[in-house]
Structures are given as structure tokens and as C-alpha cells.
Amino acid sequence: MAPSEFELSFIIIALFIFLVKIIHIIGRRFEFPDVLGELILGFILGPTVLGIFYLRDQPTTSLNSLFGFTDEQLETTGLIIRFISEFAVLLLLFKVGTEVNLSELKALGKKAIGIATGGIVVPLIVGVIFSLLLASVVGIPITPNGISNMEIAILVGMILSATSIGIALRIFMDLEIIRTKISQTVVGAAVLDDIIVVTAIGLMFTYITSNTSLNLAGVIQILIEISIFFVISIILFKFVIPWFKRFTGKFDDKSIPLFVSIGFMLAMAVLAQILQLTPIIGAFVAGVIIGNEDDYLDIHQDFEPITTWIIPFFFLSIGLQVNAQELATPILIVIAVALTIISMAAKMLGGAAGAKVFGFTWDQSKIIGLAMASRGEVTLIFATQAFVLGFFSFELYGIIILSVVMTIILSVPILKHRITNSKDIIT
């Protein structure tokens, strides 16, 4: 029997799933986040170390010496991994969207707005200045396609404004302070941060990829497309999804919400793309709509079995696409370290300043700022999308990836130390 064209695909996917679970177990033993383990595993399996699979235009594998796979099998496997990775991005943004509780955001009000605003504005300014200095003073190109350095600098600033509430929440739960005012405020501010940053970056992607220039006609065209998308989203949220929930509730089939949610997510991603927006905006808005439909989708019980094995493929794919040996130059490492320190300080100071203005003590404000300084999934998603779309140079992308890894490593012990040495965390 002739070998299947999917033989390599089956081997690679099976190997990845098995190793992801092992790295998760190791990670929980040593208390580091899943996303960090998945990134490291990707670099180990990719061209940096073992070369099990190099995900590029013409994929390669070190397994060829054992099995002799054909070019067609390599291309098919590369296409499948890219598809799973893209699907993983949509699922991850959908999941982030489901965590947006509009009622709770209204209740938190000004405090969440103040902290989120400080945590966005300061890193945005710092990111813009850093990127422009990187291009003009250090001489490292930040974009390969002749796009304006200012546009890329603004995009970098937006990406550095993202936060990773998952890391902070894990620490809050481990230290049994998840029910405190500080924890609930951080959650609200981080969710609002996600809403603003995801929307802003999505619109920036739309602007850069559009053929319109920064003039009145171009701005009006983009605003019309955005308006149509959000009007349709509001109609779906207010009328269509509630009606569909009542209609499907007549059937004794607990799987319906899951099927509807995934189908709705994909439909919204397509709608966003039709309107010249990025598909991840559609997935995120779909998550917000479904997540605010009471008792429809249990994100943990219904969704986790799917996302647990699919989402890691995105973080794995980062390591499969990048040869980190090419980034291991003294100048890039020094710049990544500098970016880590500067961006963490900017995010912490911005969040802490917002908290202090709205009545928290300085000790509490520093904890809130440090919790907001965690970076992870959202930053990696948009940095990778910008690289794949040709917005970021390889050097800039590598610096951001290295910085995210360092931030994840540093943020966990620093936040834990700050909390355990705080005197008024329980208030």
C-alpha cells in the first residue's frame, strides 16, 4: 500500500500533542505558565534545536533521514499546521471575548477605566519612542516592506499595551486572594485593556493593509466599514442570538451551544474580513456576544476539551517558524533585555498611576500595576500576525518574542514577592 500523503501530518500532530501535555505537567511542577512551556517546546522542535519541523514556504524536517518524506507530504503538513494555528488564534480571541462580562465592567466603572487607560497610554508612548529610536539611532530595520516607520512604531506601542490576565489570575488563585478588591479590579481593568487593545490593533491592521491613504476619503471608508460591522454585531447581540438561544433550547441536545458558538465565531471572522477588518476582531466580538448570553455556553466545560489541544499549536508554531540562533546576537539580546525592562516598567507605572488616582494605596497600586505588566497570549498573537503579514522585520519580531519570554519569566516571581510582602492586599 502506498504511503498516505498525511502520514507525516499524523506523526507530527501526534508528537506535538503528546509533548505539549508533558510540558504542561513539567510546567505545573515548576510553576511556570503553559504558554512559556509551549513557546520553549516550539523552539526545541523547530529549526533552533532539533529541526523536527521547520515551518516555512518550503517546510523541512530532520525526520527525512529516517522516513524519506516527499515534498508534497511536507507541504501538506505545513498547510495543516498553519490551518490549526490560525484556527487556534480565532479560538483564543473568542475565548478572551467570552471572559468580557459587560455587566461587571459597568459595575467597576471608573476604577477599571482609569487603570486600563494608564496601562495602555504609557506603554503606547514608550513603544512608539523605542521603535523609532531602534530604526533611526540603532539602525535596526523595523519593517521590510517600506511601510512608514511611524505606523509600525504605533503598532508596536499598541502590542506592548496588551496584558495577560491569565498569569496574574493564576498567582491570585495560588495565594488565595482571588476574591479581594485588588484581584477583581485587576480582572476588570485587564478585560477592558483587552477590549481596547484588540480593537485598536485590529483597526491598525485594517488601515495598514488597506489601499486607502490617510486622507478624509480613506478615513471615511474605514469608519463606514467599522460601523457596519459593529451595527451588525449589536443586532446579533440584542436580537438574533437571544432568539436562537430560545429556539435551540427546545431540543434536548447539550452540544448545540458548542456547535453554534464555533460556527458563529467563524461566521463573524468571515464577516470582519469581508468588511476589510482582521478576522480576529470578528472572533473576539463573537466571544463577547456569546459570553454575555447567560447560561448559554459553559466556556470551561464545553470549550476546554477543544482549546486545550488546539491553542498550543499557535504558540508551538512560533518556534517552528523562527530559528532563534539567528537572533542570538549580542545586540539583539541587549535590545530585548532593554525592551523587557522598559515595557514592564511602563505598564506597571501606567497601571499603578491609574489605581492611585482612583483611591488605592501606593502599595496596592504597585501590585495592580505589576499584575497588569504581565504579557503573553495577546502580545504574541498580534506580533506574529504582524510578522506574517510582512509588517514587522525579522529582527523586530525576534526582539518582541524574546522580550515576551523574559517578561513571563520575570513577572511571576516579582508579582508573587510583591504580594507576599504587602501589608494591605486583603483590603
C-alpha positions as CSV (number, residue, x, y, z in Angstrom):
1,M,0.0,0.0,0.0
2,A,1.3,3.4,-1.0
3,P,2.1,5.8,2.0
4,S,-0.6,8.3,2.8
5,E,0.1,12.0,1.9
6,F,-1.0,12.7,5.5
7,E,1.5,10.3,7.1
8,L,3.9,13.0,8.1
9,S,1.0,15.1,9.3
10,F,-0.3,12.4,11.6
11,I,3.2,11.8,13.0
12,I,3.9,15.5,13.7
13,I,0.5,16.2,15.2
14,A,0.6,13.1,17.4
15,L,4.1,14.0,18.6
16,F,3.2,17.6,19.3
17,I,0.0,16.7,21.3
18,F,2.0,14.2,23.4
19,L,4.8,16.6,24.1
20,V,2.5,19.5,24.9
21,K,0.9,17.6,27.7
22,I,4.3,16.6,29.1
23,I,5.5,20.2,29.1
24,H,2.3,21.2,30.8
25,I,2.9,18.7,33.6
26,I,6.5,19.9,33.9
27,G,5.4,23.5,34.0
28,R,2.9,22.9,36.8
29,R,5.7,21.2,38.7
30,F,8.0,24.2,38.4
31,E,5.2,26.8,38.4
32,F,5.7,28.4,35.0
33,P,2.8,29.3,32.7
34,D,1.7,26.9,29.9
35,V,2.3,29.5,27.2
36,L,6.0,29.7,28.2
37,G,6.4,25.9,28.0
38,E,4.7,25.8,24.6
39,L,7.0,28.5,23.3
40,I,10.1,26.8,24.5
41,L,8.8,23.4,23.1
42,G,8.3,25.1,19.7
43,F,11.9,26.3,19.7
44,I,13.2,22.9,20.7
45,L,11.2,21.1,18.0
46,G,11.8,23.8,15.4
47,P,14.9,24.7,13.4
48,T,16.6,26.2,16.5
49,V,17.4,22.8,18.1
50,L,16.1,19.6,16.7
51,G,14.6,20.6,13.4
52,I,11.7,18.2,13.7
53,F,9.7,20.6,11.6
54,Y,10.7,23.9,10.0
55,L,7.5,25.8,9.1
56,R,8.4,28.0,6.1
57,D,7.4,28.4,2.5
58,Q,9.1,25.0,1.7
59,P,8.9,23.1,5.0
60,T,11.7,20.8,6.0
61,T,12.1,18.0,8.7
62,S,15.0,16.3,10.3
63,L,12.9,13.1,10.2
64,N,13.6,12.8,6.5
65,S,16.8,10.8,7.2
66,L,14.6,8.1,8.8
67,F,11.4,8.2,6.6
68,G,12.2,10.0,3.4
69,F,9.1,12.1,3.1
70,T,8.2,13.7,-0.2
71,D,8.0,17.5,-0.8
72,E,4.2,17.1,-1.2
73,Q,3.9,15.5,2.3
74,L,6.0,18.3,3.7
75,E,3.8,21.0,2.0
76,T,0.6,19.3,3.1
77,T,1.8,19.1,6.7
78,G,2.9,22.7,6.7
79,L,-0.5,23.7,5.4
80,I,-2.3,21.7,8.1
81,I,-0.2,23.1,10.9
82,R,-0.8,26.6,9.6
83,F,-4.5,26.0,9.5
84,I,-4.6,24.6,13.0
85,S,-2.5,27.6,14.2
86,E,-4.8,30.1,12.5
87,F,-7.9,28.3,14.0
88,A,-6.2,28.4,17.3
89,V,-5.8,32.2,17.1
90,L,-9.5,32.6,16.4
91,L,-10.4,30.2,19.3
92,L,-8.1,32.1,21.7
93,L,-9.5,35.5,20.8
94,F,-13.0,34.0,21.1
95,K,-12.2,32.7,24.5
96,V,-10.8,36.1,25.6
97,G,-14.0,37.6,24.4
98,T,-16.2,35.3,26.4
99,E,-14.4,36.5,29.6
100,V,-15.8,40.0,29.0
101,N,-18.7,40.4,31.4
102,L,-20.3,43.7,30.3
103,S,-22.4,43.9,33.5
104,E,-19.3,43.6,35.8
105,L,-17.4,46.1,33.7
106,K,-20.2,48.6,34.2
107,A,-20.1,47.9,38.0
108,L,-16.3,48.5,38.2
109,G,-16.8,51.7,36.3
110,K,-14.2,54.5,36.7
111,K,-11.6,52.4,38.5
112,A,-11.2,49.9,35.7
113,I,-11.3,52.6,33.1
114,G,-8.6,54.6,34.9
115,I,-6.2,51.6,35.4
116,A,-6.8,50.3,31.9
117,T,-6.2,53.8,30.4
118,G,-2.9,54.3,32.3
119,G,-1.8,50.8,31.4
120,I,-2.4,51.5,27.7
121,V,-1.3,55.1,27.2
122,V,2.1,54.9,28.9
123,P,3.3,51.6,27.2
124,L,2.0,53.0,23.9
125,I,4.1,56.1,24.1
126,V,7.1,54.2,25.3
127,G,6.7,51.6,22.5
128,V,6.5,54.3,19.8
129,I,9.6,56.1,21.1
130,F,11.5,52.8,21.5
131,S,10.7,51.7,17.9
132,L,11.6,55.0,16.3
133,L,14.9,55.0,18.2
134,L,15.5,51.4,17.2
135,A,15.2,52.4,13.5
136,S,16.8,55.8,13.5
137,V,19.6,55.6,16.1
138,V,20.4,51.9,16.4
139,G,19.9,51.3,12.7
140,I,17.9,48.1,13.0
141,P,15.1,47.9,10.4
142,I,11.6,47.6,11.9
143,T,9.7,46.8,8.7
144,P,10.7,45.1,5.5
145,N,8.1,46.5,3.2
146,G,8.6,50.2,3.0
147,I,5.7,50.9,5.4
148,S,6.0,54.1,7.4
149,N,8.2,53.7,10.5
150,M,5.7,55.8,12.4
151,E,2.9,53.4,11.5
152,I,4.9,50.4,12.7
153,A,6.0,52.2,15.8
154,I,2.4,52.9,16.7
155,L,1.5,49.3,16.1
156,V,4.4,48.1,18.4
157,G,3.2,50.5,21.1
158,M,-0.3,49.0,20.8
159,I,1.0,45.5,21.0
160,L,3.1,46.3,24.1
161,S,0.0,47.8,25.7
162,A,-1.6,44.3,25.9
163,T,-1.8,42.4,29.2
164,S,-2.0,38.8,30.1
165,I,-4.6,38.4,32.9
166,G,-4.1,34.6,32.9
167,I,-0.7,34.9,34.5
168,A,-1.9,37.3,37.2
169,L,-5.1,35.2,37.9
170,R,-3.0,32.1,38.4
171,I,-0.9,33.8,41.1
172,F,-4.0,35.3,42.7
173,M,-5.6,31.9,43.0
174,D,-2.4,30.2,44.2
175,L,-2.1,32.9,47.0
176,E,-5.9,32.6,47.7
177,I,-6.6,36.3,47.2
178,I,-8.8,35.9,44.1
179,R,-11.8,37.4,45.9
180,T,-10.1,40.6,47.1
181,K,-10.9,44.0,45.8
182,I,-7.5,44.2,44.2
183,S,-7.9,41.0,42.3
184,Q,-11.4,41.9,41.0
185,T,-10.2,45.3,39.9
186,V,-7.3,43.8,38.0
187,V,-9.6,41.4,36.2
188,G,-11.9,44.3,35.2
189,A,-9.1,46.5,34.1
190,A,-7.4,43.7,32.2
191,V,-10.6,42.8,30.4
192,L,-11.1,46.5,29.4
193,D,-7.5,46.6,28.3
194,D,-8.1,43.6,26.1
195,I,-11.2,45.2,24.5
196,I,-9.4,48.5,23.7
197,V,-6.1,47.0,22.6
198,V,-7.6,44.2,20.5
199,T,-10.0,46.6,18.8
200,A,-7.3,49.2,18.2
201,I,-4.7,46.8,16.8
202,G,-7.3,45.2,14.6
203,L,-8.2,48.6,13.2
204,M,-4.5,49.4,12.7
205,F,-4.0,46.2,10.8
206,T,-7.0,47.3,8.6
207,Y,-5.5,50.7,8.0
208,I,-2.0,49.4,7.1
209,T,-3.4,46.6,4.8
210,S,-5.9,48.9,3.1
211,N,-5.2,50.7,-0.1
212,T,-6.5,53.9,1.4
213,S,-4.2,56.7,2.3
214,L,-4.5,58.9,5.4
215,N,-6.9,61.4,3.9
216,L,-10.6,62.2,4.5
217,A,-11.9,59.7,1.9
218,G,-9.7,56.9,3.3
219,V,-10.7,57.6,6.9
220,I,-14.4,57.8,6.0
221,Q,-14.2,54.4,4.1
222,I,-12.6,52.7,7.1
223,L,-15.1,54.2,9.5
224,I,-18.0,53.1,7.4
225,E,-16.7,49.5,7.3
226,I,-16.2,49.5,11.1
227,S,-19.6,51.0,11.7
228,I,-21.3,48.3,9.5
229,F,-19.5,45.6,11.4
230,F,-20.5,46.9,14.8
231,V,-24.1,47.6,13.9
232,I,-24.5,44.1,12.6
233,S,-22.8,42.8,15.9
234,I,-25.2,44.8,18.0
235,I,-28.2,43.5,16.1
236,L,-26.9,39.9,16.6
237,F,-26.3,40.6,20.3
238,K,-29.6,42.2,21.0
239,F,-32.0,40.1,18.8
240,V,-30.6,37.2,16.8
241,I,-28.6,35.2,19.3
242,P,-31.2,35.5,22.1
243,W,-33.9,34.3,19.7
244,F,-31.6,31.5,18.6
245,K,-31.0,30.5,22.2
246,R,-34.7,30.2,22.9
247,F,-35.3,28.3,19.6
248,T,-32.5,25.7,20.2
249,G,-33.4,25.4,23.9
250,K,-36.4,23.3,22.8
251,F,-34.1,20.5,21.8
252,D,-32.6,18.1,24.3
253,D,-29.1,18.4,22.9
254,K,-26.3,19.9,25.2
255,S,-23.9,20.0,22.3
256,I,-25.9,22.7,20.4
257,P,-24.3,25.7,22.1
258,L,-20.8,24.5,21.3
259,F,-21.7,23.9,17.6
260,V,-23.4,27.3,17.4
261,S,-20.6,29.1,19.1
262,I,-17.9,27.8,16.8
263,G,-20.0,28.3,13.7
264,F,-20.8,31.9,14.9
265,M,-17.2,32.6,15.6
266,L,-16.1,31.6,12.1
267,A,-19.0,33.5,10.5
268,M,-18.1,36.7,12.4
269,A,-14.4,36.2,11.4
270,V,-15.5,36.0,7.7
271,L,-17.8,39.0,8.1
272,A,-14.9,41.0,9.5
273,Q,-12.7,40.0,6.6
274,I,-15.4,40.9,4.1
275,L,-15.6,44.4,5.6
276,Q,-11.7,44.7,5.3
277,L,-11.3,44.1,9.1
278,T,-9.0,41.5,10.5
279,P,-10.7,38.1,11.2
280,I,-9.6,38.1,14.9
281,I,-11.7,41.1,15.6
282,G,-14.7,39.0,14.4
283,A,-13.7,36.1,16.6
284,F,-13.3,38.4,19.6
285,V,-16.6,40.2,19.2
286,A,-18.3,36.8,18.7
287,G,-16.9,35.7,22.1
288,V,-18.2,38.9,23.7
289,I,-21.7,38.2,22.3
290,I,-21.8,34.5,23.3
291,G,-20.1,35.2,26.7
292,N,-22.8,37.7,27.6
293,E,-25.7,35.4,26.7
294,D,-26.5,34.0,30.2
295,D,-26.1,30.3,30.7
296,Y,-25.6,29.5,27.0
297,L,-22.0,28.3,26.7
298,D,-20.0,27.0,29.7
299,I,-16.6,28.0,28.5
300,H,-14.8,25.7,30.8
301,Q,-16.9,22.6,30.5
302,D,-17.9,22.9,26.8
303,F,-14.9,24.6,25.3
304,E,-11.8,23.5,27.2
305,P,-11.6,20.0,25.7
306,I,-11.2,21.6,22.2
307,T,-9.0,24.6,23.1
308,T,-6.7,22.5,25.4
309,W,-5.0,20.8,22.4
310,I,-5.7,23.3,19.6
311,I,-4.5,26.6,21.1
312,P,-1.0,25.3,22.0
313,F,-0.4,24.8,18.2
314,F,-0.2,28.6,17.8
315,F,2.5,29.0,20.4
316,L,4.3,26.0,19.1
317,S,4.2,27.4,15.5
318,I,6.1,30.5,16.6
319,G,9.1,28.3,17.4
320,L,8.6,26.3,14.3
321,Q,8.9,29.4,12.1
322,V,11.9,31.1,13.8
323,N,15.5,30.0,14.0
324,A,16.4,31.5,17.4
325,Q,20.1,31.0,16.6
326,E,19.8,33.9,14.1
327,L,18.6,36.1,17.0
328,A,21.4,35.1,19.4
329,T,23.5,38.2,18.6
330,P,24.7,40.4,21.4
331,I,23.0,43.5,20.1
332,L,19.5,41.9,19.7
333,I,19.7,40.2,23.1
334,V,20.7,43.5,24.8
335,I,17.8,45.3,23.0
336,A,15.4,42.6,24.0
337,V,16.5,42.9,27.7
338,A,16.2,46.7,27.5
339,L,12.7,46.4,25.9
340,T,11.6,43.9,28.7
341,I,12.7,46.3,31.5
342,I,11.3,49.4,29.8
343,S,8.0,47.9,28.7
344,M,7.4,46.2,32.1
345,A,8.2,49.5,33.9
346,A,5.9,51.5,31.6
347,K,3.0,49.1,32.0
348,M,3.5,48.9,35.8
349,L,3.7,52.7,36.2
350,G,0.7,53.3,34.0
351,G,-1.5,50.8,35.8
352,A,-0.2,51.9,39.2
353,A,-0.8,55.6,38.5
354,G,-4.4,54.9,37.4
355,A,-5.0,52.8,40.5
356,K,-3.6,55.6,42.8
357,V,-5.7,58.3,41.2
358,F,-8.8,56.2,42.0
359,G,-8.2,55.7,45.7
360,F,-5.9,52.7,46.1
361,T,-2.9,52.9,48.4
362,W,0.5,53.1,46.8
363,D,1.3,49.6,47.9
364,Q,-1.9,48.3,46.4
365,S,-1.3,50.4,43.3
366,K,2.1,48.8,42.7
367,I,0.5,45.3,42.9
368,I,-2.1,46.3,40.4
369,G,0.5,47.7,38.1
370,L,2.7,44.6,38.3
371,A,-0.3,42.4,37.6
372,M,-1.1,44.5,34.5
373,A,2.5,44.2,33.4
374,S,2.2,40.5,32.6
375,R,2.3,39.8,28.9
376,G,1.6,36.6,27.0
377,E,-1.0,35.4,24.6
378,V,-2.4,38.6,23.1
379,T,1.0,40.2,22.6
380,L,2.3,37.0,20.9
381,I,-0.8,36.7,18.6
382,F,-0.5,40.2,17.3
383,A,3.3,40.3,17.0
384,T,3.1,37.0,15.0
385,Q,0.3,38.3,12.8
386,A,2.3,41.5,12.1
387,F,5.3,39.4,11.2
388,V,3.3,37.0,8.9
389,L,1.6,39.9,7.2
390,G,5.0,41.5,6.4
391,F,4.6,44.5,8.8
392,F,7.5,43.6,11.2
393,S,11.0,42.8,10.2
394,F,12.5,39.6,11.4
395,E,14.7,41.5,13.8
396,L,11.8,43.4,15.4
397,Y,9.7,40.3,15.7
398,G,12.6,38.4,17.3
399,I,13.1,41.2,19.8
400,I,9.5,41.2,20.8
401,I,9.3,37.4,21.2
402,L,12.5,37.3,23.3
403,S,11.0,40.2,25.4
404,V,7.7,38.4,26.0
405,V,9.6,35.2,27.1
406,M,11.7,37.3,29.5
407,T,8.6,39.1,30.8
408,I,6.8,35.9,31.5
409,I,9.8,34.5,33.4
410,L,10.2,37.7,35.4
411,S,6.6,38.7,36.1
412,V,5.6,35.6,38.1
413,P,8.3,35.8,40.9
414,I,8.2,39.6,41.0
415,L,4.4,39.7,41.4
416,K,4.4,36.9,44.0
417,H,7.1,38.6,46.0
418,R,5.3,41.9,45.9
419,I,2.0,40.3,47.1
420,T,3.5,38.3,49.9
421,N,5.3,41.4,51.2
422,S,2.3,43.6,51.1
423,K,0.5,44.7,54.2
424,D,-2.8,45.7,52.8
425,I,-3.5,43.3,50.0
426,I,-6.6,41.8,51.7
427,T,-8.5,45.1,51.9
